[in-house]
Amino acid sequence: MYGGVTAIDGGFLQVLMTTTGDTAINRAVGGGCVGGSENAPKELTEMKVRFGTFAKDGDNCVRKTGFGTIEETTP
């Protein structure tokens, strides 16, 4: 248990569950494809992002952290 929250030891699912969600970054990433910078959506390259805590959105999670826009996260 870390900070009052249980964790899956060394689990990839733990990373997915705590760092992803329905965010502007995930929606913008869906418009890109593999390759160089020419394949990155303009929306994504111009987005201001940070690693932070997402606002609670009414689900049963204690908290989620990850990369999100300035509007979606708190430091």
C-alpha distances in whole Angstrom, upper triangle without the diagonal:
4,7,6,5,4,6,9,10,13,14,17,16,13,15,18,16,15,18,21,23,26,27,30,29,28,32,34,32,34,37,37,38,37,40,40,40,43,41,38,39,40,38,35,37,37,34,32,29,25,22,20,18,20,22,21,23,23,21,18,15,13,14,15,16,19,23,25,28,29,29,26,24,23,22
4,5,5,6,7,11,11,13,14,17,16,13,14,17,16,13,16,19,21,25,25,28,27,27,30,32,31,32,36,35,36,36,38,38,38,41,39,36,37,38,35,32,34,35,31,29,26,22,19,17,16,18,20,19,22,22,21,18,15,12,13,14,14,17,20,23,26,26,27,24,21,20,19
4,5,8,10,14,15,17,18,19,19,15,16,19,17,14,17,20,21,25,25,28,27,27,30,32,31,33,36,36,37,37,39,39,38,41,40,37,37,38,35,32,34,34,31,28,25,22,18,16,14,17,18,17,21,21,20,17,14,11,11,13,13,17,20,22,24,24,25,22,19,18,17
4,7,10,13,15,18,18,20,19,15,17,19,17,15,18,20,22,25,25,29,28,28,31,33,32,34,37,37,38,39,41,41,41,43,41,38,38,39,37,34,36,36,33,31,27,24,21,18,16,18,18,17,20,20,18,15,13,10,11,14,15,18,22,23,26,26,26,23,21,20,19
4,7,10,12,15,15,16,15,12,14,16,13,11,15,17,19,22,23,26,26,25,28,30,29,31,34,34,35,36,38,39,38,41,38,35,36,37,34,32,34,34,31,29,25,22,19,17,14,16,17,15,18,18,16,13,10,8,9,11,13,16,20,21,24,25,25,22,19,19,19
4,7,9,12,12,15,13,10,13,15,13,12,15,18,19,23,24,27,27,26,29,31,30,31,34,34,35,35,38,39,38,41,39,36,36,38,36,33,35,36,32,31,27,24,21,19,17,18,20,18,20,20,17,14,12,10,12,13,15,17,21,23,26,27,27,24,22,22,22
4,6,9,8,11,10,7,10,12,11,10,13,16,18,22,23,26,25,24,27,29,27,29,32,32,32,32,34,36,35,38,36,33,34,36,34,31,33,34,31,29,26,23,19,18,17,18,20,19,21,21,18,16,13,12,12,13,14,16,19,22,25,26,27,24,22,22,21
4,6,5,8,8,6,9,11,11,11,14,16,18,22,23,27,25,24,27,29,27,28,31,31,31,30,33,34,35,37,35,33,34,36,34,31,33,34,31,31,27,25,21,20,19,20,23,21,23,23,20,17,15,15,15,15,16,17,20,23,27,28,29,25,24,24,24
4,5,9,10,8,11,13,13,13,16,18,21,25,26,29,27,26,29,31,28,30,33,32,32,31,33,35,35,38,36,34,35,37,35,32,34,35,33,32,28,25,22,22,21,22,25,24,26,26,23,21,18,18,18,17,17,18,22,25,28,30,31,28,26,26,25
4,7,9,8,9,12,13,13,15,17,20,24,25,27,25,24,27,29,26,27,31,29,29,28,30,31,32,35,33,31,32,35,33,30,31,33,31,30,26,24,21,21,21,22,25,25,26,27,24,23,20,20,19,17,17,17,20,23,27,29,30,27,25,26,25
4,5,5,7,9,10,11,13,15,18,21,22,25,23,21,25,26,24,25,28,27,27,26,29,30,31,34,31,29,31,33,31,28,30,32,29,29,25,23,20,21,20,21,24,23,24,25,22,20,17,18,17,16,16,16,19,22,26,28,29,25,24,25,25
4,5,5,6,9,10,11,12,15,19,20,22,20,18,21,23,20,21,25,24,23,22,25,27,27,30,27,26,27,30,28,25,27,29,27,26,23,21,18,19,19,20,23,22,23,24,21,20,17,19,17,15,15,14,17,20,23,26,27,23,22,24,24
4,5,5,6,8,10,11,13,16,18,21,20,17,20,22,20,21,24,24,24,24,27,28,29,31,28,26,27,30,28,25,27,29,27,27,23,22,19,19,18,18,21,20,20,21,18,17,14,16,15,13,14,14,17,19,23,25,26,22,21,23,23
4,5,5,6,8,10,13,17,18,21,19,18,21,23,21,22,26,25,26,25,28,29,30,32,29,27,28,30,28,25,27,29,26,25,22,20,17,16,15,16,19,18,19,20,17,15,12,13,12,11,11,12,15,18,21,23,24,21,19,21,20
4,6,5,6,8,11,15,16,19,16,15,19,20,18,19,23,22,23,22,25,26,26,29,26,24,25,27,25,22,24,26,23,22,19,17,14,14,14,15,18,18,19,20,18,17,14,15,13,10,10,9,12,15,19,21,22,19,17,19,18
4,6,6,6,9,12,13,16,15,12,16,18,16,17,20,20,20,21,23,25,25,27,24,22,23,25,23,20,23,24,22,22,18,17,14,15,14,14,17,17,17,19,16,16,13,15,13,10,10,10,12,14,18,20,21,18,17,19,20
4,6,6,8,12,13,17,16,14,17,19,18,19,22,23,23,24,27,28,28,30,27,25,25,27,25,22,25,26,23,23,19,18,15,15,13,12,15,14,14,15,13,12,10,11,10,8,9,10,13,14,18,20,20,17,16,18,19
4,6,8,12,13,16,15,14,17,19,18,19,23,23,24,25,27,28,27,30,27,25,25,26,24,21,24,25,21,20,17,15,12,11,10,10,13,12,14,15,13,13,9,10,8,5,6,7,11,12,16,18,18,15,13,15,15
4,7,10,10,13,12,11,14,16,15,16,20,20,21,21,24,25,24,26,24,21,21,23,20,18,20,21,18,17,14,12,9,9,9,9,13,13,14,17,15,15,12,13,10,6,5,4,7,9,13,15,16,13,12,14,14
4,7,8,11,10,8,11,13,12,13,17,17,19,20,23,23,23,25,22,19,19,21,19,16,19,20,17,17,14,13,11,12,11,10,13,13,13,16,14,15,12,14,11,8,8,7,8,9,13,15,16,12,12,15,16
4,6,9,9,8,10,13,12,13,16,18,20,21,24,25,24,26,23,20,19,21,18,16,19,20,17,17,15,15,13,13,12,9,11,11,10,13,11,13,12,14,12,9,10,9,10,9,12,15,14,11,12,15,17
4,7,8,7,7,11,12,12,15,17,19,21,24,25,24,25,22,19,18,19,16,15,18,19,16,17,15,16,15,15,14,10,12,12,10,13,12,15,14,16,14,11,12,11,11,10,12,15,13,10,12,16,18
4,5,5,6,9,10,11,14,15,18,20,23,23,21,22,20,17,15,16,13,12,15,15,12,13,11,12,12,12,12,9,11,13,11,15,15,17,16,17,15,12,12,10,9,6,8,11,10,8,10,14,16
4,6,5,6,9,10,11,13,17,19,21,21,19,20,18,14,12,13,10,9,12,12,9,11,10,12,13,14,14,12,13,16,14,18,18,21,19,21,18,15,14,12,10,7,7,10,10,8,11,15,17
4,5,5,6,9,10,11,14,16,18,18,16,17,15,12,11,12,9,7,10,11,8,10,8,11,12,13,14,13,15,17,17,20,20,22,20,21,18,15,13,10,8,6,7,11,12,10,12,15,17
4,5,5,6,9,10,13,15,18,18,17,18,15,13,12,14,11,9,13,14,12,14,12,14,14,15,16,14,16,17,16,19,19,21,19,21,18,15,14,11,9,9,10,14,14,12,14,18,19
4,6,5,7,10,13,16,18,19,17,18,15,12,10,13,10,9,13,14,12,14,14,16,17,18,18,16,17,19,17,20,20,22,21,23,21,17,17,15,13,11,12,15,15,13,16,19,21
4,5,6,7,11,14,16,16,14,14,12,9,7,9,6,6,9,11,9,12,12,15,17,18,19,17,19,21,20,23,23,26,24,26,23,19,18,15,13,11,11,15,15,14,17,20,21
4,5,5,8,11,13,14,12,13,10,8,7,10,9,7,10,12,11,14,13,15,16,18,20,18,21,22,21,24,24,26,24,26,23,19,18,15,12,12,13,17,17,16,18,21,22
4,6,8,11,14,15,15,15,11,10,9,12,11,10,13,15,14,17,16,19,19,21,22,20,22,23,22,25,24,26,25,27,24,21,20,17,15,15,16,19,20,18,20,24,25
4,7,11,13,14,13,12,9,8,6,9,9,9,12,14,14,17,17,20,21,23,24,22,24,26,24,27,27,29,28,30,27,24,23,20,17,17,17,20,21,20,22,26,27
4,7,9,10,10,9,6,5,5,9,10,9,11,14,14,17,17,20,21,23,25,24,26,28,27,30,29,31,29,31,28,25,23,20,17,17,18,21,22,21,23,26,27
4,7,9,10,9,6,7,9,12,14,12,13,17,17,20,20,22,23,26,27,26,29,30,29,32,31,33,31,33,30,26,25,21,19,20,21,24,25,24,26,29,29
4,7,9,10,7,8,11,15,16,14,15,18,19,21,21,23,23,26,28,27,30,32,31,34,33,34,32,34,31,27,25,22,20,21,22,26,27,26,27,30,30
4,7,8,6,8,12,14,17,15,14,18,19,22,22,24,24,28,30,29,32,34,34,37,36,37,35,36,33,30,28,24,21,23,24,27,29,28,29,31,31
4,5,6,7,11,13,16,14,12,16,18,20,20,22,24,27,30,29,32,35,34,38,37,38,36,37,34,30,28,24,21,22,23,26,28,27,28,31,30
4,5,5,9,10,12,11,9,12,14,17,17,20,22,25,28,27,30,33,33,36,35,37,35,36,32,29,26,23,19,20,20,23,25,25,26,28,28
4,6,8,9,12,12,10,13,16,19,20,23,25,28,30,30,32,35,34,37,37,39,37,38,35,31,29,25,22,22,22,25,26,26,28,30,30
4,6,9,12,11,10,14,15,19,19,22,24,26,29,28,30,32,31,35,34,36,34,36,33,29,27,23,20,21,21,24,25,25,26,29,29
4,6,8,7,7,10,12,15,15,18,20,23,25,24,27,29,28,32,31,33,31,33,29,26,24,20,17,17,17,20,22,21,23,26,26
4,5,5,7,9,10,14,15,18,20,23,25,23,25,28,27,30,30,32,30,32,29,25,24,20,17,16,15,19,20,20,21,25,25
4,5,5,6,9,12,14,18,20,23,25,24,25,28,27,31,31,34,32,33,30,26,24,21,18,16,15,17,19,19,21,24,25
4,6,5,6,10,12,15,18,20,22,20,22,25,24,27,28,31,29,30,27,24,22,19,15,13,12,14,15,16,18,21,22
4,5,5,9,9,13,15,18,20,18,21,23,23,26,26,29,27,28,25,21,19,16,12,11,10,13,15,15,16,19,20
4,6,9,10,13,16,19,21,21,23,26,26,30,30,32,30,30,27,24,21,18,14,13,12,14,17,17,18,21,21
4,7,9,13,16,19,21,20,22,25,25,29,30,32,30,30,27,24,21,18,15,13,11,13,14,16,17,19,20
4,6,10,13,15,17,16,18,22,22,25,26,28,26,27,23,20,18,15,11,9,7,9,11,12,13,16,17
4,7,11,13,15,15,17,20,21,25,26,28,25,25,22,19,16,14,10,8,6,6,9,11,11,13,13
4,7,9,12,12,15,18,19,23,23,25,22,22,18,15,13,10,6,5,4,6,9,9,9,11,11
4,6,9,11,14,17,18,22,22,24,21,20,16,13,10,8,5,6,6,6,10,9,8,9,8
4,7,9,13,15,17,21,20,21,18,17,13,11,7,5,4,6,9,9,12,10,8,8,7
4,6,10,12,15,18,18,19,15,14,10,9,5,6,6,7,9,9,11,9,5,5,5
4,7,9,12,14,14,15,12,11,7,6,4,7,9,9,11,10,11,8,5,5,6
4,6,8,12,12,13,11,11,7,6,6,7,9,8,9,10,9,6,5,7,9
4,6,9,11,13,11,11,8,8,9,11,12,10,11,11,9,7,6,7,11
4,6,7,9,8,8,7,8,10,13,15,13,15,15,13,10,10,11,14
4,6,9,9,10,10,10,13,14,16,14,15,16,13,10,12,14,17
4,7,8,10,11,12,15,17,19,18,19,20,17,14,15,17,20
4,6,9,10,11,14,16,19,18,20,21,19,15,16,18,21
4,7,9,11,15,17,20,20,22,23,21,18,18,19,21
4,5,7,11,14,17,17,20,21,20,16,15,16,18
4,7,10,14,17,17,20,20,20,16,15,15,16
4,7,10,13,14,16,17,16,13,11,12,13
4,7,10,11,14,15,15,11,10,11,12
4,7,9,12,13,14,10,8,9,10
4,6,10,12,13,10,8,10,10
4,7,9,11,9,8,10,10
4,7,8,6,6,9,10
4,5,5,6,9,11
4,6,6,7,9
4,6,8,11
4,7,10
4,7
4
